[in-house]
Amino acid sequence: MKTYDWIVVGGGIAGAALAYELAKTGFSVLLLEQYETPQNATRYSYGGLAYWSGTTPLTCLLCEEAIARYNILSQELDADIQFRELDLLLTISAANDPEATAESYNHFAIPPRLLSVQEACELEPLLNREAISGALTVKHGHIHPEKTAQAYIQAFLRAGGEMQITQVLQVLQDGVKTTTGTFHSANVAICAGGLSRQLLKSAGIPVKPIRFG
Ligand SMILES: Cc1cc2nc3c(=O)[nH]c(=O)nc-3n(C[C@H](O)[C@H](O)[C@H](O)COP(=O)(O)OP(=O)(O)OC[C@H]3O[C@@H](n4cnc5c(N)ncnc54)[C@H](O)[C@@H]3O)c2cc1C
């Protein structure tokens, strides 16, 4: 049986993008997704790209690269991912000092611009001018997440990647066991979204709990 360089588990945006990038680099890749039409986080996502919000050297670099990447992605994948930039409006409550609020965003990769109440209402006429002391605005990226994942998968297949609809039951030392058979690979990438921890746990790989806040 064929041994792939990589098996990627999960056909959401993470798995689709990773499978594409690996195939583009020249690896043999098998992408496994459990559903023909996935009901995943990617499908229900709003598709907002907060690539202005990096706050560390690493996240700022990722933001910078994301802007460059999304600007050419439709062309590279040969499909319309509906990338566009929107004016995000972050209102500042009347009880808060607008200058101090704007300053608290100064360490962001692209600090939002401070707007007066008048300017904010011109941008969004339905705002209650009595309730705000100003607003912040910044260009916020937007894509169609499901179309982007599909575009990645189609480009992945064109690059020679293989895909099967099957559910991964177990991660093995040299591949994965699924509902339709066992597949072999040198590496396995788990991109199963909210189900990733369960799969990793079943393979005996400990995962630290994430703490927010
Ligand atoms: C309502 C909503 C709005 C959001 N808005 C935004 C936003 O504006 N901006 C933003 O950046 N993020 C947003 N997110 C978050 C974003 O959607 C997710 O972070 C992202 O889609 C996760 O992608 P993923 O590929 O990791 O997971 P998923 O999209 O969940 O894909 C995982 C895939 O793995 C498959 N899978 C799981 N287990 C197995 C198995 N055993 N075998 C085979 N396949 C398996 C699943 O079927 C699924 O297709 C939003 C999320 C939601 C729910």
The ligand as an SDF file (V2000), in Angstrom:
LIG
                    3D

 53 58  0  0  0  0  0  0  0  0999 V2000
  -20.0040   31.4580   14.1910 C   0  0  0  0  0  0  0  0  0  0  0  0
  -18.5070   31.5330   14.0130 C   0  0  0  0  0  0  0  0  0  0  0  0
  -17.9240   32.7060   13.5460 C   0  0  0  0  0  0  0  0  0  0  0  0
  -16.5330   32.7970   13.3940 C   0  0  0  0  0  0  0  0  0  0  0  0
  -15.9910   33.9470   12.8780 N   0  0  0  0  0  0  0  0  0  0  0  0
  -14.6520   34.0370   12.6860 C   0  0  0  0  0  0  0  0  0  0  0  0
  -14.0870   35.2120   12.0910 C   0  0  0  0  0  0  0  0  0  0  0  0
  -14.7650   36.1680   11.7490 O   0  0  0  0  0  0  0  0  0  0  0  0
  -12.7360   35.2490   11.9060 N   0  0  0  0  0  0  0  0  0  0  0  0
  -11.9280   34.1750   12.2580 C   0  0  0  0  0  0  0  0  0  0  0  0
  -10.6960   34.2650   12.0580 O   0  0  0  0  0  0  0  0  0  0  0  0
  -12.4510   33.0520   12.8060 N   0  0  0  0  0  0  0  0  0  0  0  0
  -13.7880   32.9760   13.0140 C   0  0  0  0  0  0  0  0  0  0  0  0
  -14.3230   31.8300   13.5530 N   0  0  0  0  0  0  0  0  0  0  0  0
  -13.4080   30.7440   13.9050 C   0  0  0  0  0  0  0  0  0  0  0  0
  -13.0220   29.9740   12.6380 C   0  0  0  0  0  0  0  0  0  0  0  0
  -14.1850   29.6590   11.9180 O   0  0  0  0  0  0  0  0  0  0  0  0
  -12.3040   28.6740   13.0490 C   0  0  0  0  0  0  0  0  0  0  0  0
  -11.1760   28.9900   13.8490 O   0  0  0  0  0  0  0  0  0  0  0  0
  -11.8210   27.9290   11.8200 C   0  0  0  0  0  0  0  0  0  0  0  0
  -12.8450   27.7700   10.8510 O   0  0  0  0  0  0  0  0  0  0  0  0
  -11.3260   26.5580   12.2640 C   0  0  0  0  0  0  0  0  0  0  0  0
  -10.9580   25.8390   11.1210 O   0  0  0  0  0  0  0  0  0  0  0  0
  -10.4490   24.3580   11.2600 P   0  0  0  0  0  0  0  0  0  0  0  0
  -10.1040   23.8810    9.9020 O   0  0  0  0  0  0  0  0  0  0  0  0
   -9.4050   24.3140   12.3280 O   0  0  0  0  0  0  0  0  0  0  0  0
  -11.6960   23.5510   11.8720 O   0  0  0  0  0  0  0  0  0  0  0  0
  -13.0790   23.1360   11.1890 P   0  0  0  0  0  0  0  0  0  0  0  0
  -13.5580   24.1310   10.2220 O   0  0  0  0  0  0  0  0  0  0  0  0
  -14.0070   22.7730   12.3150 O   0  0  0  0  0  0  0  0  0  0  0  0
  -12.7090   21.8310   10.3590 O   0  0  0  0  0  0  0  0  0  0  0  0
  -12.3570   20.6270   10.9730 C   0  0  0  0  0  0  0  0  0  0  0  0
  -12.7300   19.5150   10.0260 C   0  0  0  0  0  0  0  0  0  0  0  0
  -12.2420   18.2950   10.5310 O   0  0  0  0  0  0  0  0  0  0  0  0
  -13.1800   17.2910   10.2240 C   0  0  0  0  0  0  0  0  0  0  0  0
  -12.9600   16.1810   11.1320 N   0  0  0  0  0  0  0  0  0  0  0  0
  -13.0770   16.1920   12.4840 C   0  0  0  0  0  0  0  0  0  0  0  0
  -12.8080   14.9910   13.0000 N   0  0  0  0  0  0  0  0  0  0  0  0
  -12.5120   14.1910   11.9460 C   0  0  0  0  0  0  0  0  0  0  0  0
  -12.1690   12.8070   11.8330 C   0  0  0  0  0  0  0  0  0  0  0  0
  -12.0700   12.0320   12.9040 N   0  0  0  0  0  0  0  0  0  0  0  0
  -11.9400   12.3070   10.5960 N   0  0  0  0  0  0  0  0  0  0  0  0
  -12.0280   13.0900    9.4860 C   0  0  0  0  0  0  0  0  0  0  0  0
  -12.3720   14.3920    9.5470 N   0  0  0  0  0  0  0  0  0  0  0  0
  -12.6100   14.9330   10.7580 C   0  0  0  0  0  0  0  0  0  0  0  0
  -14.5280   17.9720   10.4270 C   0  0  0  0  0  0  0  0  0  0  0  0
  -15.5830   17.3040    9.7540 O   0  0  0  0  0  0  0  0  0  0  0  0
  -14.2410   19.3520    9.8570 C   0  0  0  0  0  0  0  0  0  0  0  0
  -14.5910   19.4710    8.5070 O   0  0  0  0  0  0  0  0  0  0  0  0
  -15.7150   31.6940   13.7100 C   0  0  0  0  0  0  0  0  0  0  0  0
  -16.2930   30.5050   14.1670 C   0  0  0  0  0  0  0  0  0  0  0  0
  -17.6770   30.4250   14.2970 C   0  0  0  0  0  0  0  0  0  0  0  0
  -18.2780   29.1190   14.7600 C   0  0  0  0  0  0  0  0  0  0  0  0
  1  2  1  0
  2  3  1  0
  2 52  2  0
  3  4  2  0
  4  5  1  0
  4 50  1  0
  5  6  2  0
  6  7  1  0
  6 13  1  0
  7  8  2  0
  7  9  1  0
  9 10  1  0
 10 11  2  0
 10 12  1  0
 12 13  2  0
 13 14  1  0
 14 15  1  0
 14 50  1  0
 15 16  1  0
 16 17  1  0
 16 18  1  0
 18 19  1  0
 18 20  1  0
 20 21  1  0
 20 22  1  0
 22 23  1  0
 23 24  1  0
 24 25  2  0
 24 26  1  0
 24 27  1  0
 27 28  1  0
 28 29  2  0
 28 30  1  0
 28 31  1  0
 31 32  1  0
 32 33  1  0
 33 34  1  0
 33 48  1  0
 34 35  1  0
 35 36  1  0
 35 46  1  0
 36 37  1  0
 36 45  1  0
 37 38  2  0
 38 39  1  0
 39 40  1  0
 39 45  2  0
 40 41  1  0
 40 42  2  0
 42 43  1  0
 43 44  2  0
 44 45  1  0
 46 47  1  0
 46 48  1  0
 48 49  1  0
 50 51  2  0
 51 52  1  0
 52 53  1  0
M  END
$$$$
